[in-house]
Amino acid sequence: MSELRLIEPVIRICAVITRYPEAHQWAIERLTQQWGSAAETSIATAFDVRGFYRESMGDGLTKVLVAMEPMTDPAGLADWKTLTNQWEAEYTSESDHPEDRPLNLDPGYITQAKLVLATIKDRDHRLYLREGIFAEVTLNYMGGKWIHHRWTYPDYRTDEVAEFAMQCRLRLRKHLQETGQFRRA
């Protein structure tokens, strides 16, 4: 019979997508109030989805990835997505922006080997978690670099995302070494 093994903690991340600086600031405040400090933040990049979000979110969107501190158990991914969906609805109801969805929050996590995102959209490569939430391995770390898959969103195939993920991975590895939490085979 197999024995259960230690699960390494992960770095919780969240993509903040909006065209409004005040929505971005609101999201960062909410994330840090609920999940801890922002340990890493990517540069803001243009979020061009070729019209997919245009009707609900407008034009001129930017995306910022935020990595949270402290590290945490990955089992909470479905809860994180449910909560960020509630935050999006809360911001929409409090703001006076004309769009149906002025803020998009996409949580996930980074391990030594992968970047995982939560989503409500089912596809052939996604695993169901619960309550309408699925998980997707978006990037893998192999051969000293982050690689994407056929399903990886274009905005996660960039050098900026790979650099952000690398910084998170390095911080995670340092933490695992210092605390003796490396998972052993």
C-alpha positions in Angstrom: 0.0 0.0 0.0 1.3 3.5 -0.8 2.1 5.9 1.9 0.9 9.4 1.9 3.8 11.9 1.5 4.4 15.5 2.5 2.9 18.0 0.0 5.2 20.9 -0.5 3.7 24.3 0.0 3.1 26.5 -3.1 3.2 30.1 -4.0 -0.3 31.4 -4.5 -0.6 33.8 -7.4 -3.4 35.8 -8.9 -3.6 37.6 -12.3 -5.3 41.0 -12.0 -6.8 42.0 -15.4 -8.5 45.4 -15.8 -8.3 48.7 -17.7 -8.9 50.8 -14.6 -6.1 51.8 -12.2 -8.6 52.0 -9.3 -9.8 48.4 -10.0 -6.2 47.3 -10.0 -5.6 49.0 -6.7 -8.8 47.6 -5.2 -7.8 44.1 -6.2 -4.3 44.4 -4.8 -5.7 45.7 -1.5 -8.2 42.8 -1.3 -5.5 40.2 -2.1 -3.2 41.5 0.5 -5.9 41.9 3.2 -7.1 38.3 2.7 -4.0 36.3 1.6 -0.9 38.2 2.9 1.7 40.4 1.4 2.6 40.7 -2.3 6.1 39.0 -2.5 6.5 39.4 -6.3 4.6 41.5 -8.8 5.1 41.2 -12.6 5.3 44.1 -14.8 2.0 45.3 -16.3 1.5 43.9 -19.8 -1.1 44.6 -22.4 -3.8 41.9 -22.3 -4.9 41.5 -25.9 -7.4 38.7 -26.2 -8.4 39.5 -29.8 -11.9 40.5 -28.7 -12.8 37.6 -26.4 -13.3 39.9 -23.4 -13.9 43.2 -25.3 -17.7 43.2 -24.8 -17.6 42.5 -21.1 -14.3 44.2 -20.1 -13.6 46.8 -22.8 -10.4 47.7 -24.6 -7.0 48.7 -23.2 -6.7 45.9 -20.6 -3.6 45.2 -18.7 -2.5 42.1 -16.7 -0.4 42.0 -13.6 0.6 38.8 -11.8 0.9 38.9 -8.0 2.6 36.3 -5.9 1.5 36.1 -2.3 3.3 35.5 0.9 3.1 33.2 2.9 3.3 30.0 1.0 0.3 27.7 1.3 -1.3 24.4 0.7 -2.5 23.9 -2.9 -5.7 22.2 -1.8 -7.4 25.6 -1.5 -7.4 26.3 -5.2 -11.1 25.9 -5.7 -11.9 28.1 -2.7 -9.5 30.8 -4.1 -11.4 30.8 -7.4 -14.8 31.0 -5.7 -13.6 33.8 -3.5 -12.0 35.8 -6.4 -15.3 35.4 -8.4 -17.1 36.9 -5.4 -14.6 39.8 -5.3 -15.1 40.5 -9.0 -18.9 40.7 -8.4 -18.4 42.9 -5.3 -16.2 45.3 -7.3 -18.6 45.4 -10.2 -21.5 46.3 -7.9 -19.5 49.0 -6.0 -18.0 50.6 -9.1 -19.7 52.9 -11.7 -17.8 51.4 -14.7 -20.0 50.8 -17.8 -18.6 47.3 -18.4 -20.3 44.1 -17.1 -16.9 42.9 -15.8 -14.4 45.7 -15.1 -12.1 43.4 -13.1 -11.0 39.8 -13.8 -9.1 37.9 -11.1 -7.5 34.5 -12.0 -5.9 32.7 -9.1 -3.5 29.8 -9.3 -0.2 28.6 -7.8 3.4 27.8 -8.6 5.3 24.7 -7.5 8.9 23.7 -8.4 7.5 22.0 -11.5 4.4 23.8 -12.6 2.2 26.8 -12.8 -1.5 25.9 -12.2 -4.5 28.1 -12.9 -8.1 27.8 -11.7 -11.0 28.2 -14.1 -14.7 27.7 -14.5 -14.3 26.6 -18.1 -14.1 22.8 -18.7 -11.9 21.5 -21.5 -10.2 18.1 -22.3 -7.0 18.9 -20.4 -8.6 20.3 -17.2 -9.4 18.4 -14.0 -12.5 19.0 -12.1 -12.0 20.1 -8.5 -15.5 20.9 -7.1 -18.3 23.4 -7.2 -17.8 24.2 -10.9 -14.1 24.9 -10.6 -11.4 23.2 -12.7 -7.6 23.2 -12.6 -5.2 23.5 -15.5 -1.4 23.0 -15.6 -0.6 26.0 -17.7 3.2 25.8 -17.6 5.8 23.2 -16.7 9.4 23.7 -15.5 11.6 21.4 -17.5 15.3 21.6 -18.5 15.9 24.8 -16.7 13.0 26.7 -18.3 9.3 27.2 -18.3 7.5 25.5 -21.2 3.9 25.9 -22.4 1.4 23.5 -23.8 -1.0 23.6 -26.8 -3.7 24.9 -24.4 -1.7 27.5 -22.7 -3.2 31.0 -23.0 -1.1 33.3 -25.2 -0.6 35.8 -22.4 1.1 33.0 -20.3 3.5 32.1 -23.1 5.5 35.3 -22.7 9.0 36.0 -21.4 7.5 38.2 -18.7 5.4 35.4 -17.3 8.4 33.0 -17.5 10.6 35.5 -15.6 7.9 36.0 -12.9 7.4 32.2 -12.6 11.2 31.8 -12.3 11.5 34.4 -9.5 8.6 32.6 -7.7 10.2 29.2 -8.2 13.6 30.4 -6.8 11.9 31.9 -3.7 10.0 28.6 -3.2 13.1 26.5 -3.5 15.0 28.7 -1.0 12.1 28.3 1.4 11.9 24.6 1.0 15.6 24.2 1.5 15.6 26.4 4.6 12.6 24.6 6.2 13.5 21.1 5.2 10.2 20.7 3.3 11.5 19.2 0.1 9.4 16.3 -0.9 11.5 13.2 -1.1 10.7 10.2 -3.3 
